Amino acid sequence: MRAHSIDPESGSDPGLSADALMVARMRLVLSVSALLAVGVDTESGQEHLEGSVWLAFSCYALYSLGVYACTRTGQPYFQGRAIHWLDVLWFTLIVFVTGGVGSLYFLFYFFAILTSSFRWGYEEGARITMASVASFAACSLGASNGDYTAQLLMRTTFLLALGHMIGHWGGSKVTLRRQLALLNRVSRLSNPRFGVNRTLARTMEQTLAFFGASHCILLTRDAANGPWTMRTLGRRTAGGVESVEQFGESALTALDAEHIVLSNREPWPLRLLRAQGHACSIRAPRWLPLDAAGLRRCAAVAAMLEVRSFISTPVPMRQGEGRIYVASHGGLFHKADALFLAHIVNQVFPVIETIGVLDRMATDAASKERLKISLDLHDTAIQPYIGLKLGLSALRKKAAPDNPLIEDLDRLASMADSVVAELRHYAGTVRHGGTGRAPCAFILPHLHRHAARIKVLYGIDVDIVVESNVQLDDRMTAEVLQLVREGLNNICKHTHARRGGIRIGCADGKLQIRIENEACGTGATNFRPRSISERATALGGSTLVSQGAGGTTAVLVEIPI
């Protein structure tokens, strides 16, 4: 599929703003040079120029100066697509007033073609090229007297040929920029703290967005004869929701495990001229048309997914096998798309497997540590209470029926029974651990205990709010607790505030931790919590410090989940 360029109005790439400023500067140089050339020709007496020529070149120079000034101020309109179309209109006017087909200034069209192609890609460059050719032909026929058919044909062909080449090279540059940006984002997602499932989901989401596809499907299995696990992410579920299911053999698993596959369902006339499917070996990159059996398998996959085209590549796994599909309802894919998908997979999945190994090692280590802690609890805490309970029972038996302490002994024995039951339940919870992701059940008690401790030691009231949509695994919970402890400790040590607040929630695929304290009577100073910022950066997040109404200070930590 044709890659779309990065939109500079989104502010996602500062390099594009620098490119826009450079283009505006060159436009100004071009317009001033053209105006000086007209003046030199007039002074040398080579030709007499009409007032319309001076007016056109002067207005274009003023226009270029205005665009340059607005671009320097960061106006998004002057960094968009419309500016290239305005250039075509100006160049058409200049060609018209300078003689039409014989005008040397038809070369100005290449400026618009070049800048649009290297900024927006092949499609925009092709549109600008066609508009330039049509405009040049129209104004040449309207302004020229005599038969200039041969010259017009030569110059329009020149514009078309060079415009196509420039558009192709510009599109390659834009595509390469986007590919490097995607690989950079995917590499940052490979964080062991997030776990395998989160890394897989975000990698699939980034891949889906890059290709502008309808579905991204990942198939994996650990053993040669085991069940397949299918993860499906669609365009409508790209907010982080994916479906995971297990199944046996199907059309999705029938493709050759050693080949990258490209399948496009072309319109009827083109089916007679082009092959509908191609395959490329992962060992010897050479594209070959699919045979009849391969085309039937691809047709079965397309019918199962209800798509027009798809690309698929094997997933390199040390243990087991896998395959990934990227499918589109309306667009078509190219061979370069399939090869780049294979490049993404080859870069990401070895790292994901390493994350899985680290995850299992951490889980096993945590399980052994929990077992040790539970045994220590049984030996050091539960056993003494059991001894106390037995001692109380023995005293109860020795006491006479009319002893006034019998009621107190019964109450103490009951309390010892209750404590033993609670300790055994707690030891069992520690031993077996949590059940994966649990909303708020694990993090709230820790926060409340820490807030109570701060209240006793420092006299600071801490309000805690944890939204119900917060679901974290054990390792991420530990990271969040550490961030919150750091923030509360900063309030205790570096402010005179008497009230603070913690708010934890999820929005736009990010975990948001807000730590704030009231105004403490001193002037607000700019600061950066170094430890919190470093922890957030290690998790792929960011930290923002802001001053609110009334002098309150808030530290907002955002971590992608």
N, C-alpha and C positions, 0 to 999 in steps of 0.2 A: 504494500500500500504506500502511496506517496506520503512522505513525512510532511507534517505541518511544522512551520517554523515556530519558534518561541515568540510569544506576543510581547513586545516591548512595553505595552501599556500595562501589563501585569507587574512590571518591575521585577521579573524573575531572574533577569540576567543583566547585570550592570554593564557588561561588555557591549550589549546592543545599543545602549545610550551613547557610549563612546563612539561606536560606529556611526550613529546618526549625526553626532556632532562633526565627525570627520567628513561625512558626505555633505553636510551643510556648508562646511568650510570650502570644500572643493567646488560646490555649486557657485559659491560667491566668487572664487578665483576664476571659474570659467566665464561667468557673466561679465566680470570686469575686464577680462582679457578680450572677450568678444567686442565690448564697447570700445576698448583702446584700439583694436584692429580696425574697426569702422572709422575711428578718428584718423588713424594713420593713412588709410586709403583716401579719405577725403582731402587731407592736407597734401598728399602727393599728387593730387589732381588726376588720379587714374579714373575716377568715375564721380558722377554727381549723384548723391544720395538724396532721396526724398525725405520729407519730415517724418513719414510713417516709420521709416527704418530707424531713425534716431529715437523716436518714441518707443518703439518695440524693445530695442536694446536697453534703453534707459530704464524703462519700467521693469524689465526682467532683472536688471542689476539691483534696483530698489527692492524688488520682491525677494531676491536671493539674500540681500542684507537683512530683511525682516525675518526670513526663515531662520537664518543663522542666529539672530538675536533671540528669537523665541526658543530655538533648540537649546541654547546655552542656559536658559531659565528652566529647562526641563518640561516644557509643555508637551503632553503626550500626543496631541494631534499632529504635531510636526515631526513625530517619529513613526507615524502610521503609514498605511498603504496609499492614502489619498495624495500624499505629496509627490509620488512618482507619476501619478496620472496628471497632476497639474503641470509637471515638467513636460510631459508629452504635449499638452495643449500649448504651452509656451513655445516649445520647439517648432510646433506646426505653424504658429503665428510667425515666428522668425523666418522659417523657410518660405512662407507665403510672401512676406514683404521683401525678401531678397532674391526673388526670381523663380521660385518653384523648383522644378526638376534640376536646374543647373546650379542651385545654391550649394555652396560648400558646407553650409551649416547643417546639412542633413546628418552630418556625423554626430551632432549633439544627441540624436536619438540613442546612441550607444551609451550615453551617460545614464539615461533612465533605465535602459535594459540592464546594464551592469549593476546599478545600485539595487534595483528591485530583485534581481535574480540572487545576488549574494546576501540579500536581507531576508527574503521570503521564500526562496526556493524556485524550482523549475516551473511550477504552474503559474505563479505570478509573473515570472520572467517571460513565459510564453505569451501570456495575455498582453503584457506591455509590448512585446515584439510585434504581435499581430496588430495592436492598435497603432503602433508607430508606422508599420508598413501601410495600413489603410489611410492614416492621416497624411503621410507623405505622398501617396498616390493621388489622394483627393485634392490636396492643395497644389500639387504639381500640375494636374490637369486643369485646375482653375486659374492658375497664375501664369502659366507658360504659353507663349505664342509660337506656333510652328510645330513641326513633327519631331518630338523628342521621345518617341516610343522605345527605341533601342536603349537610350540612356536611362529612361525610367525603369525599363525591365531589368537592366543591369543593376541599378542601385537598390531596387526593391529586393532582388535576389540576394544581393550583398547583405542587406539588413536581415533578411530571413535566415540566411545561412549562419552568419556570425551571431545573430540573436539566439538561435537554437543552441549553438556551442556554448555561449556565455550562460544561458539558462541551465544547461546541463551541468556545467562546472559549478555554478552557483548553488544548484540543488544538491550537488554532492557535498558542498561545504556545509550547507544547512543541516543535511542529514547527519553528517559526521559530528557536528556540534551537538545535535540532539542525542546521538548514540553515546557520546562521551558523557553527557549530562546524565543519561539513564544509568550507565555503568557506575558513575560516581554515586548516584542515589542508592542503587542496589547494594553497592559495597558498604555504604553506611548502615544499611539495614541489617547486615550480618553481625549482630551483637549477641554474644552468648547469654546475656542477661534476659533477652526477650524470649528465648526458647525457639524451638523449631517451627511450631505452628504459626507464631506471629511473623517470623521471617518469611515463611512460605507465602502467607496471605499477602503481605505487603509487596513481595517480589512479583506475585501474580497481578496485583493491582497496578503496579508501575508498568509491567509489560502490557497489560490490557490498555492502559491509557496511551502508551507510546504508539502502538499500532492502530489505535482507534477502532479496535475490534469489538465484537459482540460478546464473545465468550473466551475464557481462558480455563483450560481443563488440564489438571495434573493427575497422572496415573502412576502409582508406585506400588510395589510389593516387595516384601523382604525375602521371600523364598521363591524358588523356581515354580513350585506348584501351589503356593499359597494364594489367598484371595487378594484381589486388587483393591486398593484404596483410591477413591476418586475424589479430588477436591475441585469444585466448580465455582468460578467467579464470573458473574455476568456484569454487563455495563450498568444495570440497574442496582446491582448489589455491590458496587465498587466502594461503598463507604466502609468496608471492612467486614461485611457479612458474607460468608461463604458456606456452601453445603459440603459435607463430608459423608461419604457412604462407601460401603464395601460391596463388591459384586464379583462374579466369576468372569469367564471369557465372554467377549462381545466383539462387535465390529471395531471398537476403539483399540482393542488389543491385537487386532489381526495384522497390522502393518509390520513390515520388516523391521526388526529391532536394530539393524545396522544401517538404516537409511534415513536421511532427511527427506521429507515428502512435501511437495507443493501441489495443491489441487485448486483449480479455478474453473468455474462453470461459465464459459464464454457465451455471448449471444449466438443465435443460430448461424448467421453467415460466417462468423469467425471460427466456429467449431470445425469447419472444413479445412481451415488454414493452419490452426494452431493445435498442439497437443493439449488435452485437458488436465494432464497431470505429469509431473516430473519427479524424479528421485535422484538423490545424490548420496553416495556412500560417505560415511563419516571418516573412513580411512583414506580414500582417494577422491578428493572433491572434483567430481565431474558429473554434470547433469545429463540425465538420459530420460527420454520419454517412457512413461509407464506402459507395460504390456496390458493385455486385455484383463488378466486377473488382477493386476494392480489397480486398474481403472475401476473395476467392480468393487474392490475393497474401499477405494476412495469415495465412490458414489454411495456406498452403504454408510460410511462415516458422515458424509454431507447430509444424507437423508435423516440419519439419527439425530444430528445436531440441528437440522433444519437451517442450514446455512448455504451460502453460495460458494464460498471459498474457505480454505483453511491451510495452515502450515503446521507441520509437526516434526519434532526432532526427538531422538532418544535422550534420556536423562542419564548421565554417567553416575553410577552408584557402585560403591565398593562391594556392598552386599545387596543382592536383589537387582531389580530392574525397574525402569520407569519410562514414561513418555509424556510429553507436554504438547497440547494443541492450542493454537490461537486461531479462532474462527470468526468470520464476518458474514453478516446477512447480505450486505449490498456491495461492499468494496472488493477489490481484487488485490492479491498479494503478488510480490515479485520474488525472484530467486534470492536477491540480496536480503530481503526480509527474512527468509527461511535461514539463511546462513548467519544472520545477526542473532536470530533467536537461539540458534545452536551455540553461538559465542556467549550469550547471556547464561545459558544453562551450564556450559562448561566452566564458567567463572564462578557461578553462585553455588552450585550444588555440592562440590567438594567442601566448601566452607560450611554449608548447612549440615552435611554429614558430620563434620567435626563438632559443630554445635550440639548435634544430637548425642555424640559420644560424651562431650563435656556435661551435658544435661543428665545423662544416665549416671555418670560418675558422681556428680553432685548429689543426685537423688539417693544413690547407694550410700554415700558418705553421710548424708543427713539421716537416712534410716538407721545406720549403725549408731550414730550419735544419739538419736532419740531412744534407741534401745538401751544404751548405756545410762542415759539420764533417767529413764523409767526404772531401771534396776536400782540406781542410786536412791531415787525417791522411795522405792519399796524398802530398802535396807535402812535408810537414815531417817525417814519420816513416818512411814506407815507402821513399821515394826514397833517403834516406841509407843505409838498410840494403841496398837493391839495389846502390848504389855500392860498399858494403863487400864485398858478395858478389862483384861483378865484380872488385874489386881482389884479393881472396883467390884467385879463380880464376886471375888473371894471375900472381900470385906462385907459385901451384902449378905452373903450366906452366913458369916460369923455373927452378924448383928442380931440381937434379940428382936422379936416381933414388935415390942413396945419401944424400941430405940428411936429417939427423935431425929436421928440422922438418916434414917432409911429413905426418906423422900429425897433428900439431897444426893444420896448415893445413887439412887435410880436416875435422877436428872443428869448427874455426871456421866453415868454409864451410857445413857441415851446420847449425850453430846459426843462422847468418844466414838460411839457407833456411827454417828452422822459424819464426823470428821474422817474416819477411816473410809467410809463409802465415797466421800468427795475426793479424798486423795487417790483412791484406787481408780475412780473415773478419770481424774486428771492424768494419772500415770498411763492409763490406757490411751487417752487422747494423744499424749506426747509420744507414746510408742508407735502408734499407727499413723500419726501425722494427719494432715488435712485431706480433703477430697479434691485437691486441685484448686480450681477457681471458686471462691465463695464470696458473695457480696457482703462486705463490711463485717462479717462475723469474726474475723481474726484481728482486724486492724483497730476496731473501735475500743475493745477492752484495754489494749496497750496505750492508746492515746489518752483514755480517761485516767488510767493509773499515772501516766506521766504528768498530766495536767494537775491531778491531785497532789502529787509530790511537789510541783512548782508552787502550788497554792500554799502548802505548808512551809516551804523553805523561803519563798520570796514574796508571798502575799499577792501574787498576780492571778487574777481570774482569767481562765482560758476557755473561750467558747469553741466547741468542736462541732463541725457539721460535715458528715460524710454522706454524699448522695447515694441513692439506692442503686444507680447504674454502675457503680465502681466494682469491678471484678478483677482481682489480681491473683497471680500465683504466689507461691511462698517466697521466691527469691525477689520478685518485684515488691512484694509487701515489705520485706526487710529493707530494701533500698528506700522506699517511701518513709518508713518509720525513722530511718537514719536522717533523711532530709528534714523531717518535721522536728526531730530532736535538735538538729543543728540550728534550725530557725528559732525554736523556743529558747535555746541556750543563748542565742544572740540577743533576744529580747531581755533576758534576765541580766546579762553581763554588760550590755552596752546601752541600755535605756533606763529611764526611770518610770516607765509606763506601769499602770496598775491593772490594765486590761489588755488582753490579746485575743486573737482568733485564728482558728485553723479551718479551712474549707477545702475539701477534696471532692472533685467531680470529674466527669468525662464530657468532652465536647469536641466535635469535629475530628474524631480519631486520636485525641490527645488526652492524657491524664493531666489535670490541672490542680496544682497544690498552691493554695494562697495562704500565706502567713503574714498576719498584720498585727500592728499594735497601735494603741491610741497615742495622741500627741502627749509628749511628756514635758512640755514647757520650755524646751530648748530649740534653737533654730535647726531646721532640717539641713542635713549635709548629704552630699552625694557620696554614695559608697557602693561597693560591690562585694557581696558575701562570697569570698573566694572559695571556701570549701563547698558551699551549696552549688555554686556555678560549675565547679569542676566535676562534681557528682552528676549534675544534670547533663553536662556535655558528654560525659562518658556513656550516658544512656541515650545519647542522640537528641537531647532536649535543649532548652534554652531557659535563661533566667532574666527576669525583668523587675527592676525596682522602681516603684512609682510613689508619688506623694498624693494623698487623697485630700478630700475636703476636711478642714479642721486640723490639718497637719498630720493626719494618720499616715503611717508608712506601711507599704505592702510589698512583699516579695512574691512574685508569681513565677512558679516553675511549671513549664509545659514539657511533657515527655510523650513522644509518639508511642501509642500502644496498638 
